[in-house]
Amino acid sequence: MEELSLSLIPIGEVVYGVRKLPEDRPNKPNVVFLHGFLGSGLCFLPLLKRLGGNINPILIDLPGHGVTKFPNNPGRFHLQHQLSDLRVLIPKIVKGDYTIYGYSMGGRLALRHALEQPKKLRSLILESTSPGIPGISGARMRLLEDQKRAQEVMIDYTGFLARWNTMPMFKGGAPDPEEAIAYLRIQQDQDPQGIANSLLGFSAALMPMVRDQLKQLNIPVSIITGAYDVNYVSSSKVMAEKISNVKTFTIENAAHRVHLDAPKQVANILSSFLES
């Protein structure tokens, strides 16, 4: 796989880490990747390895994660700030049209970016993504949970990470052992302050439910879930009912991190989707 170059791009108080090819591959689609909680753009390397030279990948480290530099202010992590950042950042790093691929936390951001209907966005791919938390009581419970998690991160990040990775939604997948170790190292190398700020400022509890707005999407959409991740499989079905141009894929022997558990299958889906 061709090596990616790292750039640091300031957008206001945040300096985004962005990895992409030194030179774009001609006539290949641009795909912007947004990672999940505790990850970075490097989490998509197993997927890019299977894709070969079929795309121009653009990997963004979101605030609080990877090499992106951030202010110690959870308010700067809020959804509206990150959406505003993407409006400025993407034209700086992408030439022409693009597809956006969002996983979990990154999927929440990618979905809401797509709902803004950027002119150059040609398609949307969501992996293990929900349109929001239904009901006020559910959102309040999640907010309290994320506030507690933020405290745990600052007290004992290693212990928090160990507990996080035993959550049911991650169980069942069988990733390549070396790639799983590399994924864990990405998690271990995070700045606990950034992770805590992300939990406080970018909690799913703070984001409005957008289920009814999904009918506004006027671009092709692909939704990918792992068969073992039953809650998100159910959520994907609800989302698909609202989107006119959508394809859904449930990958066997995969859990929440489908791009890690089954990168070859996801690469095949992505290649076919971009060619259609």
C-alpha positions as CSV (number, residue, x, y, z in Angstrom):
1,M,0.0,0.0,0.0
2,E,1.3,3.4,-0.9
3,E,2.4,5.5,2.1
4,L,0.2,8.4,3.2
5,S,1.5,11.8,3.9
6,L,0.5,13.6,7.2
7,S,-0.5,17.3,7.2
8,L,-1.5,19.5,10.1
9,I,-4.2,21.9,9.0
10,P,-5.4,24.7,11.4
11,I,-9.1,25.4,11.5
12,G,-9.6,28.0,14.3
13,E,-8.4,26.6,17.6
14,V,-8.2,23.0,16.3
15,V,-5.2,21.8,14.2
16,Y,-6.4,18.7,12.2
17,G,-4.2,15.8,11.4
18,V,-4.9,14.7,7.8
19,R,-3.4,11.8,6.0
20,K,-3.6,11.4,2.2
21,L,-1.6,10.4,-0.8
22,P,1.2,12.7,-1.8
23,E,-0.4,12.8,-5.3
24,D,-4.0,11.9,-6.1
25,R,-4.5,8.9,-8.3
26,P,-6.1,10.1,-11.5
27,N,-9.7,9.2,-12.2
28,K,-10.1,7.5,-8.8
29,P,-12.9,8.6,-6.4
30,N,-12.0,10.6,-3.3
31,V,-13.1,9.1,0.0
32,V,-13.0,11.0,3.2
33,F,-12.8,8.7,6.3
34,L,-14.1,9.7,9.7
35,H,-13.1,7.3,12.5
36,G,-14.8,6.2,15.7
37,F,-14.3,7.0,19.4
38,L,-10.8,6.1,20.6
39,G,-9.6,5.8,17.1
40,S,-7.8,7.8,14.4
41,G,-7.5,7.8,10.7
42,L,-5.0,5.0,11.0
43,C,-7.8,2.7,12.1
44,F,-8.8,2.4,8.4
45,L,-5.4,1.0,7.2
46,P,-6.7,-2.6,7.2
47,L,-9.5,-1.5,4.9
48,L,-7.2,0.6,2.7
49,K,-4.8,-2.4,2.4
50,R,-7.6,-4.5,0.8
51,L,-8.8,-1.6,-1.4
52,G,-5.4,-1.4,-3.1
53,G,-5.3,1.6,-5.5
54,N,-9.0,1.9,-6.1
55,I,-9.5,5.2,-4.3
56,N,-7.9,8.4,-3.1
57,P,-8.2,8.1,0.7
58,I,-8.3,11.1,3.0
59,L,-8.0,10.2,6.7
60,I,-9.0,12.8,9.2
61,D,-8.2,12.6,12.9
62,L,-11.2,14.1,14.7
63,P,-10.8,16.5,17.7
64,G,-9.4,14.8,20.8
65,H,-8.0,11.9,18.8
66,G,-4.8,10.9,17.0
67,V,-2.5,13.8,16.2
68,T,-5.1,16.5,16.0
69,K,-4.4,19.3,18.4
70,F,-7.3,20.6,20.4
71,P,-8.1,23.3,23.0
72,N,-8.9,22.1,26.5
73,N,-12.5,23.1,26.1
74,P,-15.3,20.5,25.7
75,G,-17.5,23.1,24.2
76,R,-15.2,23.3,21.1
77,F,-16.0,19.7,20.5
78,H,-19.7,20.2,20.0
79,L,-21.4,19.0,16.8
80,Q,-22.0,22.4,15.3
81,H,-18.3,23.3,15.6
82,Q,-17.1,20.1,14.0
83,L,-19.6,20.5,11.2
84,S,-18.4,24.0,10.7
85,D,-14.8,22.7,10.6
86,L,-15.6,20.2,8.0
87,R,-17.1,22.9,5.7
88,V,-13.8,24.6,5.8
89,L,-11.4,21.6,6.0
90,I,-12.8,19.4,3.2
91,P,-12.3,22.0,0.4
92,K,-8.7,22.4,1.6
93,I,-7.9,18.6,1.3
94,V,-10.1,17.3,-1.4
95,K,-10.0,18.2,-5.1
96,G,-13.4,17.8,-6.7
97,D,-16.3,15.5,-5.7
98,Y,-16.0,13.1,-2.7
99,T,-17.6,10.3,-0.8
100,I,-17.7,10.4,3.0
101,Y,-17.3,7.2,5.0
102,G,-18.1,7.5,8.7
103,Y,-17.7,4.8,11.4
104,S,-19.7,5.0,14.7
105,M,-18.8,8.4,16.2
106,G,-17.5,9.5,12.8
107,G,-20.7,8.2,11.2
108,R,-22.8,10.5,13.4
109,L,-20.7,13.4,12.0
110,A,-20.7,12.1,8.5
111,L,-24.5,11.7,8.5
112,R,-25.1,15.2,9.7
113,H,-22.6,16.6,7.2
114,A,-24.5,14.8,4.4
115,L,-27.8,16.3,5.6
116,E,-26.3,19.8,5.0
117,Q,-26.2,18.6,1.3
118,P,-22.7,19.9,0.3
119,K,-22.6,20.4,-3.5
120,K,-19.6,18.2,-4.0
121,L,-20.7,15.3,-1.9
122,R,-21.5,12.4,-4.2
123,S,-22.3,9.6,-1.8
124,L,-22.4,8.5,1.9
125,I,-21.2,5.3,3.6
126,L,-22.2,4.7,7.2
127,E,-20.7,1.9,9.3
128,S,-22.3,1.0,12.7
129,T,-24.1,4.3,12.8
130,S,-27.3,5.5,14.5
131,P,-29.4,8.5,13.6
132,G,-29.7,9.5,17.3
133,I,-30.9,8.5,20.7
134,P,-34.8,8.3,20.9
135,G,-36.5,10.1,23.7
136,I,-35.4,12.7,26.3
137,S,-34.9,10.1,29.1
138,G,-32.6,8.0,26.9
139,A,-30.5,11.0,26.0
140,R,-30.2,12.1,29.7
141,M,-29.1,8.6,30.7
142,R,-26.4,8.6,27.9
143,L,-25.2,12.1,28.9
144,L,-24.8,11.0,32.5
145,E,-23.0,7.8,31.3
146,D,-20.6,9.8,29.1
147,Q,-19.9,12.3,31.9
148,K,-19.0,9.3,34.2
149,R,-16.8,7.8,31.5
150,A,-15.0,11.1,31.1
151,Q,-14.1,11.1,34.8
152,E,-12.9,7.5,34.5
153,V,-10.7,8.4,31.6
154,M,-8.9,11.1,33.5
155,I,-8.5,8.9,36.6
156,D,-7.4,5.6,35.0
157,Y,-7.3,5.6,31.2
158,T,-5.8,2.1,31.0
159,G,-8.5,0.7,33.1
160,F,-11.2,2.5,31.2
161,L,-9.8,1.2,27.9
162,A,-9.8,-2.4,29.2
163,R,-13.5,-2.1,30.2
164,W,-14.5,-0.4,27.0
165,N,-13.1,-3.1,24.8
166,T,-15.1,-5.8,26.7
167,M,-18.4,-4.2,25.8
168,P,-20.9,-6.6,24.1
169,M,-21.0,-4.7,20.8
170,F,-17.3,-5.5,20.2
171,K,-17.7,-9.3,20.9
172,G,-17.8,-11.9,18.2
173,G,-15.5,-10.4,15.6
174,A,-12.3,-12.2,14.6
175,P,-9.9,-9.6,13.2
176,D,-6.4,-10.4,11.9
177,P,-4.3,-10.6,15.2
178,E,-1.6,-8.2,14.0
179,E,-4.2,-5.6,12.8
180,A,-6.0,-6.0,16.1
181,I,-2.8,-5.2,18.1
182,A,-2.2,-2.2,15.9
183,Y,-5.7,-1.0,16.5
184,L,-5.3,-1.4,20.3
185,R,-2.0,0.7,20.1
186,I,-3.9,3.5,18.5
187,Q,-6.3,3.5,21.4
188,Q,-3.5,3.3,24.0
189,D,-1.7,6.2,22.4
190,Q,-4.6,8.7,22.8
191,D,-4.4,11.8,25.0
192,P,-6.8,11.1,27.9
193,Q,-7.7,14.8,28.1
194,G,-8.8,14.7,24.4
195,I,-10.9,11.6,24.9
196,A,-12.6,13.1,28.0
197,N,-13.3,16.3,26.1
198,S,-14.8,14.3,23.3
199,L,-17.1,12.4,25.7
200,L,-18.3,15.7,27.2
201,G,-18.6,17.8,24.1
202,F,-19.4,15.3,21.3
203,S,-21.6,12.9,23.2
204,A,-24.4,11.3,21.2
205,A,-26.7,12.6,23.9
206,L,-26.1,16.2,22.8
207,M,-27.1,15.5,19.1
208,P,-30.7,15.8,17.9
209,M,-32.3,12.7,16.5
210,V,-32.3,13.0,12.7
211,R,-34.3,9.9,11.7
212,D,-37.1,12.0,10.1
213,Q,-34.6,14.1,8.2
214,L,-33.1,11.1,6.5
215,K,-35.7,11.4,3.7
216,Q,-33.8,14.6,2.7
217,L,-30.8,12.7,1.6
218,N,-30.6,12.9,-2.2
219,I,-27.4,10.9,-2.8
220,P,-26.6,7.2,-2.8
221,V,-26.2,5.8,0.7
222,S,-24.7,2.6,1.9
223,I,-25.2,1.3,5.5
224,I,-22.8,-1.4,6.8
225,T,-23.2,-3.4,10.1
226,G,-21.8,-6.5,11.7
227,A,-24.2,-9.3,12.3
228,Y,-23.1,-9.6,16.0
229,D,-23.9,-6.0,16.6
230,V,-27.6,-6.5,16.9
231,N,-28.6,-3.0,18.1
232,Y,-27.0,-1.4,15.1
233,V,-28.4,-3.9,12.7
234,S,-31.8,-2.9,14.0
235,S,-31.0,0.8,13.7
236,S,-29.8,0.3,10.1
237,K,-33.1,-1.1,9.1
238,V,-35.0,1.8,10.6
239,M,-32.7,4.2,8.8
240,A,-33.0,2.4,5.5
241,E,-36.8,2.8,5.6
242,K,-36.4,6.6,5.5
243,I,-33.7,6.8,2.7
244,S,-34.8,6.6,-0.9
245,N,-31.5,5.5,-2.5
246,V,-29.9,3.1,0.0
247,K,-28.2,-0.3,0.2
248,T,-27.7,-2.1,3.5
249,F,-25.1,-4.8,4.2
250,T,-24.9,-7.0,7.3
251,I,-21.6,-8.8,7.5
252,E,-21.4,-12.2,9.1
253,N,-18.7,-12.9,11.7
254,A,-18.3,-9.2,12.4
255,A,-19.3,-7.0,15.3
256,H,-19.3,-3.2,15.7
257,R,-15.8,-2.6,14.1
258,V,-16.7,-4.1,10.7
259,H,-13.7,-2.4,9.0
260,L,-11.4,-4.3,11.4
261,D,-13.3,-7.6,11.7
262,A,-14.0,-8.0,8.0
263,P,-11.9,-5.5,6.0
264,K,-12.0,-7.6,2.8
265,Q,-15.8,-7.7,2.7
266,V,-16.1,-4.0,3.4
267,A,-13.5,-3.3,0.7
268,N,-15.6,-5.3,-1.8
269,I,-18.8,-3.4,-0.8
270,L,-17.0,0.0,-1.0
271,S,-15.5,-0.8,-4.4
272,S,-18.9,-1.9,-5.9
273,F,-20.7,1.0,-4.3
274,L,-18.3,3.6,-5.7
275,E,-18.5,2.0,-9.2
276,S,-22.3,2.0,-9.3
